[in-house]
Amino acid sequence: MDHPGTFVLIMVVAVLAPILAHGVSRWLSVPLVIFEIVMGILIGPDVLGWAHTGDVIDVLSELGLAMLIFLAGYEIQFDQVKGDTLNRSVVAWLITLVLGLAAGILLAHGDGFEKGVYIGTALTSTALGTILPVLRDSGDLGSRFGTVMMAMGAVGEFGPIIAMALLLSGRAPAGSAAVLIAFGVLTAAAVFWALRPKPPWFSKVIVTTLHSSAQFAVRLVFLLLVAMLALAEVLGLDVLLGAFAAGLITRLVLNGAAPESSEVVLSKVEAIGFGFLVPLFFVVTGIEFDLDALLAGGGTLLLLPVFLALFLVVRGLPMWLLAPRDLGRRDRSALVLFGSTALPLVVAITTLGVEAGKVEPGEAAALVGAGMLSVLVFPLLGMRLRARPGAPRQRGSRAADEAESW
């Protein structure tokens, strides 16, 4: 049973984290998620021992992860992520998958193919849900660089989920492919419905309830999310696949039915996600971080810098080689750094690996620790490369444009 004090501590951390991030920002721009995870470690059982998770908090944390992936899926703009950029992104990730599986199997030291798959798949992810707020706040999201990063990151989010469904489902490859095809068909049907013109009353209900207690659009968004999560669960797929698909479908529904209200609806959903569920997920990640296993001795701690370097090689090298030719050297380097940032799926994959008995807790802690360092270091370096002296400020993000208006 959850201790009520733990819930209070989690929310205290969630409130303190933005304050600390704001205070430090005058010297160093540290991603908010770092404060959430580090303070979660501090209050967790391996340091101060104040916070211990239970069933309710774990469920809310899983919802937070689903919301993070959902919002990442929502951010994908189909009119920009297409053509040659998308093709390059897919090929880059396929090369990443081959490199990741090879590295994972080598690091498994003969402990089994499945262990290598867990480690290798974790190395192929991109923390798009963590990167997008950084790009949005800096005004880079609407730029050419932001478009390429969105394409590379979208494949880096979606690809590992598909790989997990194919390689870690426990089914035969043919069975896994059949289930994925079934999910794809049902998702395509949902997309077809989303693209169809909606009756006038549908748009009217969205507009008239936008600022009332009914909140039809917000309720519809969460219905779509829960429905896609349930569909993935019924088919035996990872629920993150359902969350990502729900984000894609929601954008199509809102932009088609009530384009003038879609930004307001999104801001309400983001308030629930980034205001409550997502920070709860990251704080709980810190609380459950196995610091003792990481520091237990042996070569476990040495795995952390190894994994951090592998993020750059496995994920970053193919992106450097296949980045669109119109990106300069500095932008390519920044793309590698942003694209090699990984955490949410690393947490999800290593958690599954530990639960299945295929990944040791220390190895999982080293992978998650490397993911945390990537979130702290890589975006900072990437933003420094993007901040050319005298370069005009990029437009295209709501946050940046609002800041300018002040």
Secondary structure, 3 states (H helix, E strand, C coil): CCCHHHHHHHHHHHHHHHHHHHHHCCCCCCCHHHHHHHHHHHHCCCCCCCCCCCHHHHHHHHHHHHHHHHHHHHHCCCCCCCHHHHHHHHHHHHHHHHHHHHHHHHHCCCCCHHHHHHHHHHCCCCCHHHHHHHHHHHCCCCCHHHHHHHHHHHHHHHHHHHHHHHHCCCCCHHHHHHHHHHHHHHHHHHHHHHHCCCCHHHHHHHHHCCCCCCCHHHHHHHHHHHHHHHHHHHCCCCHHHHHHHHHHHHHHHHHHHCCCCHHHHHHHHHHHHHHHHHHHHHHHHHHCCCHHHHCCCCCHHHHHHHHHHHHHHHHHHHHHHHCCCCCCHHHHHHHHHHHCCCCHHHHHHHHHHHHCCCCCHHHHHHHHHHHHHHHHHHHHHHHHHHCCCCCCCCCCCHHHHHHHHC
